[in-house]
Amino acid sequence: MERSPIPPQLPETIRRWDRRAIEEFGVPGVVLMENAGAGAARILLELREAEPGRYATPWRILCGPGNNGGDGYVVARHLHNAGEDVEVYLAFDPDTLRPDGDNTINLRILEKTGVKIDRGRPPWDPPRPVAPGAIGSIVDALLGTGLSRPLRDPILAWVRALNASGCPVVSLDLPSGLDAATGDVLGDAVRAVHTITFAAPKRGFVLGEGPARAGRVHVVDIGMPREIWEEG
Ligand SMILES: NC(=O)c1ccc[n+]([C@@H]2O[C@H](COP(=O)([O-])OP(=O)(O)OC[C@H]3O[C@@H](n4cnc5c(N)ncnc54)[C@H](OP(=O)(O)O)[C@@H]3O)[C@@H](O)[C@H]2O)c1
């Protein structure tokens, strides 16, 4: 794990910090999401520059129904701006999105760009290009700290497909399916080569299956005022 000024934290602590940043300090949630996605895109570009043979394009960004998917849309926009070939795949019905969610705001922005967005259709089977032998790199933005129960289809099937694809996988915030508190695998979980995590490392990265599933962990500062994490 990369050095972080903040030791590993429980997901409920990070959620409480997020709330304080937004409600007490007035940092809009969409700004935290922008910082998260922009920071993650910078690290992805560094990975590709260091190992272009390994991180082939297109970047296939697999997005789930919550704010972890929202981070994925921001990453997609920044990679697109950097001239990268990017494809976004939705693992859920976009008509169910809350109109004022930070994730929805970023999906609406992305829809106005030239990035290809595959909205899927019932029953949201894993996208065809995520299959054994596929060329490209996968960004896992399916589920983050909002995971509340063992994975079920369709997301379970997407996790299995991306693990079987042989493509390098980079997870945003945490590997989908990993319990951020305990390092347990809930049904199944992504096996990431790298995990780009936001604000602070999660305790589950150093417990149970965490080290094997998260790979190398990078921590992105999302601009949460330091008073919040210093007070704990
Ligand atoms: N400002 C911020 O808050 C901020 C800042 C930076 C980054 N983030 C990102 O936001 C993430 C947290 O976002 P979030 O709270 O919206 O959670 P999330 O991790 O994106 O997941 C929440 C969504 O996943 C669904 N879900 C939960 N368990 C599932 C399961 N087992 N199988 C399938 N679907 C499941 C939930 O559905 P149900 O509602 O039906 O349970 C909900 O729609 C973080 O990990 C981070 O990536 C947030």
The ligand as a Gaussian input file, in Angstrom:
#p B3LYP/6-31G(d) Opt

LIG

0 1
 N      -19.110000      12.716000      -1.889000
 C      -19.112000      11.438000      -1.788000
 O      -19.934000      10.887000      -1.106000
 C      -18.066000      10.640000      -2.500000
 C      -16.865000      11.208000      -2.753000
 C      -15.966000      10.485000      -3.454000
 C      -16.269000       9.205000      -3.869000
 N      -17.454000       8.631000      -3.579000
 C      -17.761000       7.280000      -4.066000
 O      -19.016000       6.853000      -3.674000
 C      -18.975000       5.499000      -3.226000
 C      -20.108000       5.248000      -2.298000
 O      -21.270000       5.552000      -3.029000
 P      -22.698000       4.992000      -2.663000
 O      -22.930000       5.171000      -1.220000
 O      -23.642000       5.550000      -3.644000
 O      -22.511000       3.433000      -2.840000
 P      -22.045000       2.509000      -4.057000
 O      -20.906000       1.738000      -3.529000
 O      -21.901000       3.250000      -5.313000
 O      -23.277000       1.484000      -4.168000
 C      -24.594000       1.851000      -3.899000
 C      -25.519000       1.196000      -4.869000
 O      -25.225000      -0.198000      -4.960000
 C      -26.384000      -0.969000      -4.721000
 N      -25.982000      -2.187000      -4.015000
 C      -25.627000      -2.291000      -2.739000
 N      -25.285000      -3.575000      -2.460000
 C      -25.434000      -4.264000      -3.631000
 C      -25.245000      -5.622000      -4.000000
 N      -24.830000      -6.524000      -3.128000
 N      -25.488000      -5.988000      -5.275000
 C      -25.898000      -5.078000      -6.164000
 N      -26.115000      -3.768000      -5.871000
 C      -25.881000      -3.379000      -4.616000
 C      -27.271000      -0.077000      -3.908000
 O      -28.596000      -0.476000      -4.102000
 P      -29.625000      -0.458000      -2.877000
 O      -29.899000       0.971000      -2.627000
 O      -30.773000      -1.228000      -3.433000
 O      -28.952000      -1.123000      -1.724000
 C      -26.970000       1.290000      -4.459000
 O      -27.718000       1.537000      -5.642000
 C      -17.614000       5.369000      -2.632000
 O      -17.158000       4.040000      -2.585000
 C      -16.793000       6.225000      -3.573000
 O      -16.423000       5.458000      -4.698000
 C      -18.348000       9.345000      -2.898000

